[in-house]
Amino acid sequence: GRGAPKMAAAVSHFSGVLQLTDLDDYIGPSQDCIKPIKVDKKPGKAAAKIRIEDDGSYLQVNEDGESQKLEKAKITLNDCLACSGCITSAESVLITQQSHEELQKVLSANKTSDSASQKLVVVSVSPQSRASLAAKYKLTPLDTAKKLTGFFKSLGVHFVFDTTFSRNFSLLESQREFVRRFRRQAEDERALPMLAAACPGWICYAEKTHGSFIIPYVSTAKSPQQVMGSLVKGRFAEQQHLRPDQIYHVAVMPCYDKKLEASRPDFFIQEHQTREVDCVITTGEVVKLLDQEGVSLPDVEPAPLDGIFGGPSEERILSHAGGGSGGYLEHIFKHAAKKLFGIQVDKLEYKPLRNKDFQEVTLEKDGKILLRFALAYGFRNIQNLVQKLKRGKSPYHYVEVMACPSGCLNGGGQIRADGEAGKDLLHRVEGLYESVEPETPEMNEAVSALYEEWLGGPESERARQVLHTLYHPVEKTSAATFNIKW
């Protein structure tokens, strides 16, 4: 009823996939967000009754009339990935440790605390966020990078890195994984299609809605955000002679779902009780930070760019070919064509099928299709893809799956259009993103050196441990099946 518009506003930051999955009831931001209360059943006893008091507290009443008060279970961001419904509450309830305010707290604590308890603050900026900021402030991507570095350093941040560097690892690992899967397709019916895994909105949906059916198809390569987490809290921490928990690592992302990804238990370093990425802020939150400081990005003094290893990086930024969602399809396609069939592909021909968010690329030789890849962006296309897979009718070897229509450049955390049509802004953002010179991951010497020195070679067990992750099917609980109607 009346709460519906408020609900839409409250959850709209997350990708459509996270809002549209089995949403049974809506928890308003004003209410306490709680998980269903679990009552342990003891054998031989009749089920206990639960009574709700006038003040909203829960009492468990046993068959002999005894009652005891039940604790409300508080929900944390990790639980949002663990329930089997969906994200139903406002980000203010969900995201306690993931906001620009949290970054400000750490920076101000650094100014007042003794040196032993200070944190080294590292910010890793995604190229999609940089393109969105460049469009808003009418700057080139390089000027945006330098001014953003200057701005963060003026706040007390120590290093500002570019996640394009860590994306090299995500792309290379995805390429190798695809070739391995392709070669074992005869004995493993779930080896293909391989489905991209860099989009946490899609992963959340896959785990919760299609759990054990879909997970075997999902690529295990970590996303650029989480590879950066491993680099910063691993190799970089060693170089700085710091423990991982002495570094506070912030990622600037085009997407609210990335906050959920950073909070996954898989990316928590148990030994040091710290996350690989402590905090994710969206592109829009960077604008809030600028506004709070009373500055506009064009007026900020530019600073030299930081290279993640060694001295300052060259005065240029690089990107990857293949579109604004990371170029996974393009890199894997070219690599597989060469590695599996000895065919050099220089330019891919994308064929839009149902809509521009569902496109296909094929490799043909002598009238025979050797590779068939697709990109599927947005909830509608994802649903179609999953239904086809379930019917055994998916013709693809690889699919680049992203939760947002138009992909990551159109992420929910990007800067919204102000006085121009949304599609015109997106067009400008895409142009700026594509204006950056692309690099080939195989040719990056720093990446090759890290594979050898840090990971013991590209095919090593350590590379697999550090650069890959696991997914967890979320089994439906009985609580999730109640379709509560008030």
C-alpha positions in Angstrom: 0.0 0.0 0.0 1.3 3.4 1.1 4.8 2.1 1.8 5.5 1.1 -1.8 7.1 4.3 -3.2 9.3 4.5 -0.1 10.3 1.0 -0.6 11.3 1.6 -4.2 13.4 4.6 -3.1 15.0 2.7 -0.2 16.2 -0.3 -2.2 16.8 1.4 -5.6 20.5 1.7 -5.0 21.1 -2.0 -5.4 21.0 -3.7 -8.8 17.6 -4.8 -10.2 18.6 -8.4 -9.7 18.9 -7.9 -5.9 15.5 -6.3 -5.7 13.4 -8.6 -7.8 14.3 -12.0 -6.4 11.6 -13.7 -4.3 10.9 -10.5 -2.4 8.3 -11.8 0.2 7.9 -8.9 2.5 9.4 -5.5 3.0 11.2 -4.3 6.1 11.0 -0.5 6.4 14.2 1.3 7.3 12.4 2.6 10.5 11.8 -0.9 11.7 14.5 -3.1 13.4 15.8 -5.4 10.7 15.8 -8.9 12.1 16.4 -12.4 11.0 13.7 -14.9 11.6 14.0 -16.3 15.1 15.2 -19.8 15.2 13.8 -22.2 17.8 15.8 -25.4 18.4 13.6 -28.4 18.3 14.3 -30.9 21.0 13.3 -34.5 20.3 10.2 -35.8 22.0 8.9 -32.3 22.9 5.9 -30.6 21.4 6.7 -27.6 19.4 7.0 -24.4 21.4 4.6 -21.5 20.7 5.9 -18.0 20.2 3.8 -15.1 21.5 4.4 -11.5 20.5 3.9 -9.0 23.3 2.5 -5.5 22.9 5.9 -4.0 23.0 7.0 -6.2 20.1 9.1 -8.6 22.1 8.9 -12.3 21.4 8.2 -14.9 24.1 8.6 -18.7 23.7 5.9 -20.5 25.5 6.5 -24.2 26.3 3.7 -26.8 26.6 3.9 -26.5 30.4 3.2 -22.8 30.2 6.7 -21.6 31.0 7.7 -18.6 28.9 11.1 -17.1 28.1 12.0 -14.0 26.2 13.7 -14.6 22.8 16.6 -12.4 21.6 16.1 -10.4 18.5 18.8 -11.4 16.0 20.4 -8.3 14.6 21.2 -8.4 10.9 24.7 -7.5 9.6 25.8 -7.0 6.0 27.1 -10.5 5.9 23.7 -11.9 6.7 22.4 -10.1 3.6 24.3 -12.6 1.6 23.2 -15.4 3.8 19.4 -15.2 3.9 17.5 -16.7 1.1 15.2 -13.9 0.3 16.8 -10.7 -0.9 17.9 -7.3 0.1 14.8 -5.9 1.5 15.9 -3.0 3.6 17.3 0.4 3.1 21.1 0.8 2.8 21.1 2.8 6.0 20.1 -0.4 7.9 22.3 -2.6 5.9 25.5 -0.9 5.3 26.9 0.2 8.7 30.6 -0.2 7.8 30.5 0.7 4.2 30.0 4.4 3.6 32.0 7.6 3.0 31.3 8.5 6.6 33.2 5.4 7.7 36.2 6.6 5.6 36.0 10.0 7.2 36.0 8.4 10.7 39.2 6.5 9.9 40.9 9.6 8.5 40.0 11.8 11.5 41.0 9.0 14.0 44.4 9.0 12.2 44.9 12.7 12.9 44.4 12.3 16.6 45.7 8.8 17.5 49.3 7.8 18.3 51.4 6.4 15.5 51.1 2.8 16.6 47.3 2.7 16.1 47.2 4.7 12.9 46.1 3.0 9.7 47.7 3.3 6.3 44.8 4.4 4.1 44.7 3.1 0.5 42.0 4.0 -2.0 41.6 1.9 -5.2 39.5 3.6 -7.9 37.7 1.7 -10.6 37.9 3.0 -14.2 34.1 3.1 -14.4 33.9 5.5 -11.5 36.6 7.6 -13.0 34.7 7.9 -16.3 31.5 8.9 -14.5 33.3 11.6 -12.6 35.1 12.8 -15.8 31.6 13.2 -17.4 30.2 15.1 -14.5 33.1 17.5 -14.2 33.9 17.7 -17.9 37.5 16.5 -17.5 39.6 14.0 -19.3 40.0 10.6 -17.6 43.7 11.4 -17.0 43.0 14.8 -15.4 40.2 13.1 -13.3 42.7 10.5 -12.1 45.3 13.1 -11.1 42.8 15.4 -9.4 41.1 12.5 -7.6 44.5 11.5 -6.3 45.1 15.1 -5.2 41.7 15.2 -3.5 42.0 12.0 -1.5 45.6 12.9 -0.4 44.4 16.2 0.8 42.0 14.3 3.1 44.8 12.2 4.5 44.8 9.2 2.2 48.3 7.7 1.7 48.0 5.9 -1.6 45.5 6.0 -4.5 45.6 3.1 -7.0 43.7 2.1 -10.1 41.9 -1.2 -10.2 42.7 -1.5 -13.9 46.0 -3.0 -12.6 44.2 -5.8 -10.7 41.8 -6.4 -13.6 44.8 -7.7 -15.5 44.8 -10.7 -13.1 41.1 -11.2 -13.3 41.2 -11.3 -17.1 44.2 -13.6 -17.3 42.8 -16.0 -14.7 39.4 -16.0 -16.5 41.2 -16.8 -19.8 43.1 -19.7 -18.3 40.0 -21.0 -16.5 38.0 -21.0 -19.7 40.6 -23.0 -21.6 40.7 -25.6 -18.8 36.9 -25.9 -18.8 36.7 -26.1 -22.6 39.2 -29.0 -22.5 37.3 -31.0 -19.9 33.8 -30.4 -21.4 33.6 -34.1 -22.6 33.8 -35.5 -19.0 32.2 -32.6 -17.1 28.7 -31.6 -18.3 28.9 -28.5 -16.1 32.2 -27.2 -17.4 30.4 -25.0 -20.0 29.0 -22.5 -20.4 31.4 -20.6 -18.2 29.6 -17.6 -16.7 31.3 -14.4 -15.7 31.7 -13.7 -12.0 32.8 -10.1 -11.6 29.3 -8.8 -10.9 28.2 -9.4 -7.3 24.6 -8.6 -8.0 24.5 -11.5 -10.4 26.4 -13.8 -7.9 24.0 -12.9 -5.1 21.1 -13.8 -7.4 22.7 -17.0 -8.6 23.5 -18.3 -5.1 20.1 -17.5 -3.6 17.8 -18.4 -6.5 19.5 -21.2 -8.4 22.2 -22.2 -5.8 23.7 -25.6 -6.5 22.3 -25.8 -10.1 24.1 -22.7 -11.4 27.2 -22.4 -9.2 29.3 -25.0 -11.1 29.1 -22.9 -14.3 30.3 -19.7 -12.6 33.9 -18.6 -13.1 35.9 -18.8 -9.9 38.3 -15.9 -10.9 38.1 -13.1 -8.3 36.8 -9.7 -9.5 39.3 -6.8 -9.9 38.0 -5.3 -6.6 38.9 -8.5 -4.7 42.2 -9.1 -6.5 43.1 -5.5 -5.4 42.2 -6.6 -1.9 44.6 -9.5 -2.1 47.3 -7.3 -3.6 46.9 -4.5 -1.0 46.6 -6.6 2.1 49.1 -9.2 0.8 52.0 -8.1 -1.3 51.7 -4.4 -0.7 51.4 -4.8 3.1 54.6 -6.9 3.0 56.5 -4.2 1.1 55.3 -1.6 3.6 56.3 -3.9 6.5 52.7 -3.8 7.8 50.2 -6.4 9.0 47.1 -6.5 6.8 45.0 -5.1 9.7 47.2 -1.9 9.8 46.0 -1.0 6.3 42.5 0.5 5.7 41.6 -0.3 2.1 38.8 1.6 0.4 37.4 0.8 -3.1 35.6 3.4 -5.3 33.0 1.5 -7.4 30.2 2.1 -9.8 27.9 -0.2 -7.9 26.3 -0.7 -4.5 26.4 -4.4 -4.8 30.2 -4.2 -4.5 29.7 -3.3 -0.8 28.1 -6.7 -0.4 31.0 -8.4 -2.2 33.6 -6.8 0.1 31.6 -8.2 3.1 31.6 -11.8 2.0 33.2 -14.0 4.6 35.4 -15.5 1.8 37.2 -12.2 1.6 37.9 -11.9 5.4 41.5 -12.6 6.5 40.8 -14.7 9.6 44.3 -14.6 10.9 44.4 -10.8 11.1 40.7 -10.3 11.6 40.4 -7.8 8.7 38.7 -7.6 5.3 40.7 -7.5 2.1 38.6 -4.5 1.2 37.4 -2.7 4.3 35.0 -0.2 2.7 33.4 0.4 -0.7 32.2 3.8 -1.6 30.3 4.5 -4.8 31.0 7.2 -7.4 28.1 9.2 -6.0 29.6 9.1 -2.5 32.8 10.6 -3.9 30.7 13.5 -5.1 29.2 13.8 -1.5 32.7 13.9 -0.1 33.7 16.6 -2.5 30.6 18.6 -1.7 31.2 18.2 2.1 34.7 19.6 1.6 33.2 22.4 -0.4 35.3 21.7 -3.5 34.6 20.9 -7.1 36.9 18.4 -8.7 38.1 20.8 -11.5 39.5 23.1 -8.8 41.5 20.4 -7.0 45.3 20.6 -7.4 46.3 17.5 -9.4 48.8 15.0 -7.9 51.2 12.5 -9.5 49.6 9.0 -9.9 50.7 6.2 -7.6 52.0 3.0 -9.2 51.0 0.1 -6.9 54.6 -1.3 -6.9 57.7 0.8 -7.2 57.7 4.6 -7.6 55.0 6.9 -9.1 53.4 5.4 -12.2 54.0 6.9 -15.6 51.9 10.0 -16.2 49.3 8.0 -18.2 46.4 5.6 -17.4 45.5 2.5 -19.3 42.4 0.4 -19.8 41.2 -2.8 -21.4 39.4 -3.4 -24.7 35.9 -4.9 -24.8 33.4 -2.5 -23.3 32.7 -0.8 -19.9 32.1 -4.0 -17.9 35.7 -5.1 -17.9 36.1 -6.7 -21.3 35.9 -10.3 -20.1 34.1 -11.7 -23.2 36.6 -10.0 -25.6 39.8 -11.1 -23.8 38.6 -14.7 -23.3 37.4 -15.0 -26.9 40.7 -13.8 -28.4 42.7 -16.0 -26.0 40.6 -19.1 -26.6 40.6 -18.7 -30.4 44.4 -18.6 -30.4 45.0 -21.2 -27.7 42.5 -23.8 -28.7 42.2 -23.3 -32.5 45.4 -21.3 -33.5 43.2 -18.5 -34.9 44.2 -14.9 -34.5 41.2 -12.7 -33.9 41.8 -8.9 -34.1 38.3 -7.5 -34.1 35.1 -9.1 -32.6 31.8 -8.8 -34.5 29.0 -8.3 -31.9 25.5 -9.3 -33.1 22.7 -7.8 -31.0 20.0 -10.5 -30.6 16.8 -9.6 -28.6 18.1 -6.3 -27.5 21.4 -4.4 -27.2 22.0 -6.0 -23.8 22.0 -9.5 -25.3 24.7 -9.8 -27.9 26.5 -12.8 -29.5 30.0 -13.3 -30.9 31.0 -16.5 -32.8 34.2 -18.0 -34.2 33.6 -19.9 -37.4 35.8 -22.0 -39.6 34.8 -23.9 -42.8 31.1 -23.2 -41.9 31.4 -24.8 -38.5 30.9 -22.8 -35.3 33.9 -23.3 -33.0 33.1 -20.8 -30.2 29.8 -19.1 -29.4 30.0 -16.4 -26.7 27.3 -13.9 -25.5 26.9 -11.0 -23.2 23.8 -10.8 -21.1 23.2 -7.6 -19.2 20.1 -6.8 -17.0 17.7 -9.0 -15.1 15.5 -9.9 -18.0 18.3 -11.3 -20.1 19.8 -13.1 -17.1 16.5 -14.8 -16.4 16.2 -16.0 -20.0 19.8 -17.3 -19.9 19.1 -19.3 -16.7 15.9 -20.7 -18.0 17.6 -21.9 -21.2 20.4 -23.5 -19.1 17.8 -25.3 -17.0 16.2 -26.7 -20.1 19.6 -27.8 -21.5 19.2 -25.4 -24.4 22.0 -22.9 -23.9 24.2 -22.9 -27.0 27.0 -20.8 -25.4 30.5 -21.6 -24.3 30.9 -18.3 -22.3 28.5 -15.6 -21.2 29.6 -12.2 -19.7 26.8 -11.7 -17.2 26.1 -8.3 -15.6 23.1 -7.3 -13.4 22.8 -3.8 -14.7 21.2 -2.9 -18.1 24.1 -1.5 -20.2 26.6 -3.0 -17.7 28.9 -1.4 -15.1 29.1 2.1 -16.6 25.4 2.4 -15.9 25.8 1.0 -12.3 23.5 2.0 -9.5 26.4 3.8 -7.8 27.3 6.0 -10.7 26.4 9.8 -10.9 22.9 10.3 -12.1 22.0 12.6 -15.0 21.3 16.2 -14.0 19.6 18.3 -16.6 20.4 15.9 -19.5 18.8 12.7 -20.7 20.1 9.6 -18.9 21.0 7.9 -22.2 23.0 11.0 -23.3 25.0 11.0 -20.1 25.6 7.2 -20.4 26.8 7.9 -24.0 29.3 10.5 -22.7 30.5 8.2 -20.0 31.1 5.4 -22.5 33.0 7.7 -24.8 35.3 8.9 -22.0 35.8 5.3 -20.8 36.7 4.1 -24.3 39.1 7.1 -24.9 41.7 5.5 -22.5 44.4 3.5 -24.3 43.8 -0.2 -23.9 46.6 -2.6 -22.7 47.0 -6.3 -23.2 47.2 -8.1 -19.8 49.9 -10.5 -21.1 52.1 -7.6 -22.0 52.1 -6.0 -18.5 55.6 -6.6 -17.1 54.6 -5.7 -13.5 51.8 -8.3 -13.6 54.2 -11.0 -15.0 56.8 -10.2 -12.4 54.1 -10.4 -9.6 53.0 -13.8 -10.9 56.6 -15.1 -10.6 57.7 -13.3 -7.3 54.5 -13.3 -5.4 52.5 -16.3 -6.6 55.2 -18.7 -7.8 54.0 -18.7 -11.5 50.7 -18.4 -13.3 49.6 -22.0 -12.9 50.8 -22.4 -9.3 48.6 -23.6 -6.4 49.2 -20.3 -4.7 47.9 -18.4 -7.7 44.7 -20.5 -7.6 44.4 -19.8 -3.9 44.9 -16.1 -4.0 43.2 -15.2 -7.3 40.1 -17.5 -7.1 37.1 -17.8 -4.8 34.2 -20.1 -4.0 30.4 -19.6 -4.1 27.8 -20.9 -1.7 24.3 -22.1 -2.6 21.8 -20.6 -0.2 19.2 -23.3 0.6 15.7 -22.0 1.1 14.7 -21.9 4.7 11.1 -22.5 5.7 11.0 -18.9 6.9 11.6 -17.7 3.4 8.5 -19.5 2.1 6.0 -17.6 4.3 4.3 -15.1 2.1 3.5 -12.7 4.8 0.5 -10.4 4.1 -0.3 -7.8 6.6 
